[in-house]
Amino acid sequence: MKKGRWVQNFLVLCWLPLALLSVVFLLSLFLRESIGEVTFAPLLSLMSFFVMAMFRGPGFVLFWILPFALVSFYLIYPFSQFIWTRLVTLILGGLITSYASYLRINAVNLSSSLEKLFSRIAYPVIVSDVTSKIVFFNEAAARCLKIEGRELQKFSWFNLLVDDGGKAKDIERYVRLGISSQMDAQENFRLVGLDGKIWEALVIKEGSQKESRLITTLK
């Protein structure tokens, strides 16, 4: 019984790399036998590392570098003149994608930690992404804006913005592109709730231009 459960758990965990490894082997073997092309095995293996890094952790990607390298070696030896160059490139690519997976998991954990922190704060907090879509808010923000539950996440930050003196376009350039000679990292804006009540808002932009976020608090 325990053995059957162990096998089941292994298949659930490893179905993705096993499927990718099968595709790499069969497709590369077909190309080698049909048109004599032997360079696809390392390339497909490297693409497989990127796919795994999107869904699995760094240790998982590291574990599967050797199996993919061995399959690539079997498929291209002795047909390729640059076999060791291709294998070293493949292994380095696997290490890089493993590190990318590590960064992805850290970013997710950091975002989750910030959301937990903001959810415990009594002050209204709204977080929007680089496209101005609201990705997180706490209960205090929902109460102030009179928007129930997850409905607030259907809004853009600009849907709530009060356009003071036609500054909306300048503000949008600042928020989305980080371009403004008249705005600093912190700006005071005004947001309006569904009940028409206007709130003063302190907006802080943090992060890089491509991965920036707006953290808005109401007062």
N, C-alpha and C positions, 0 to 999 in steps of 0.2 A: 504493500500500500504506500509506504514511504517512498519507495523507489519510483513508483508511478507518479507520485506528486512531485518528486524532484525533477523527473523528466518533463512534466508539464510546466513547471516553473522555468526550466531552462529554455523550453521552446517559446514561452511567452516573452522571456527576456531577450532571447537571441534571434527571434524570427527575422528582424530587420537586417542584421548583418549577414545572416545565412541566405536570405533572399537576394541581397545585393551581391554576395559572393558567387551565387549561382548564376546571376545575370552576367557578371564579369567573366566567369569561366566559359559559359556557353557562347556568349556573343563574341568574345575574343577568339575562341577556338574556331567558330564559324568563319570569322573574317580571315583568320590565318590559313584555313584550309581552302577557302573559296577564292580569295584574291591575294593571298600571300602577305597580308598586312598584319604586322606583329606589334605595332606600337600602341594599340588600343588598350591592352590590359593594364598598364600602369596608369593611363589616363582615366579609365573607368574606375579603377581602384581609388584614385585620388578624389574623384567625384563622389564615390561612396563614402569616403571619410567626411566630406562636407555634409552629406545627408545625415549621417549618424550624429555629427556634432550638433545638428539642429534639434535632435530629440533625446540624446543621451549625454551622459557626463564625460569628463575628460579621461577618467580611468577606463571607461568602457571603450572609448576610441583607441586608447593606447593598447589595450588588450588585443584588438583586432588588426593592428598594423602588421604584425608578423604573419598571420594567415593570408592576408591580401598580398603581402610581399612574396610569400612562397608560391602562391598561385600565379602571380605575375612572372616570377622567375621560371616556373615550369612552362608557361605559355610562350615566353620570348627566347628562352635558351634552346639552342645556340644560334637562333636566327638573327638576333639583333647584334650590331657591332658595338653598341653603347649600352650593353646590358647593365653594367654596374652603375653607370651614370644615371640611368633611368630608375634603378632600384633605390639609389641614395636619394634622388629627388622625390621618389614616392614616400620614403620613410620620413624625410624632412617635412613633406607636405602633411603627413599624418600627425607629426608632432605639432605643427602649426595649427591644424584644425582641432587638435586636442586642447590646445591653449585657448582657441576661440570658444570652445565649449565651456571651458572654465570661466572665461569672461562673461559669457551669456548667463551662466548660472548665478554668478556674483551679481550681475545687473538685476536679475529677477529677484534674488534675495533682498537686495538693497531696496528695490521698489516695494516689495512686500513689507519690509520693516518700516519704511516711511509711511505707508498706508496705515499700518497698525498704530504708529505714533500719532498721525493726524486724526485717526478715528477716536482717540482718547482725549483730544484737545477740546476744550469747551468753546473755543472761538471757531467761527465758520471758516472752513478751509476748502478751496477748490483747486484741483490740479488739472491742467490741460496740457496736451502734447504740442508738438511743433506745428501741427495742422489746426490747432486751436480747438480740437475736440476735447470735451471734458472726459477725463479718464478716471477721476476719483473725486469724491466729495464726502465730507462727514455729515452727520445728522444735523448738526447746528446750521450748516449751509443750506440744507434742504428746508429746514424750518424757516429760515430768514427769507428765502426766495419763494416760499409757498409752493414748492414742487415736491411731489411725493415720490418716495422710493427711487428706483433706478431711472425714472423719467428724466432726471437731470442729465444723465449720460447721453441722451439723445440730442442735447443742445450743443451748439458751438459756443465758445466763450464770447464771440461777437454777437450772438443772439441776445445776450444779457447786457451788452455794453450800451451806455447812454452816450450818444454822439454829441459831445460838447463842442460847439463852434466848428463843426465840420472837420474834426481831427481824426475821424475814424480811419481814413486812408493812411495817415501818418502812423497811427497806432498799429494798424495792420502790418505795415512794412517793418515796424519795430519788432512786433511779436513773431512774425513768420520768417523774416529775413535778417533781423538784427541790424537793420539799417535806419539810423536816425542820428542827426547831429544835435538834436534838441532834447534827447531823452537819455536818462541814465539807467543804471541797472534796476533802480526802483522808481516806480511812478505811481501817482495817485490817480485813479480812475473812478468812474461811477457805474455801478451795475444796478439793474432794475429787476425786481421779482415779478411774478405773475399777478400779484395784487397791485402792481403799480408803484410800490414803495421803492424809493431809490436809496441805495447804500453806497457809502464811500468805501472804496476798495484799495488796498495796498497790494500792488502786483510786483512780484520778484521773479525775474527771469534767471534761471540757472541752467548750467550745462553748456555744451558746445552748440554751434549754430545748427548743425544737422540733427542733434539729439537734445535740443533744449526743451525745457518745460516751464510753464508759468505756474507759480504758486500764488494764489489769490486769497487774501483774507478780507473779510467784511467787517466794517466797524460803524 
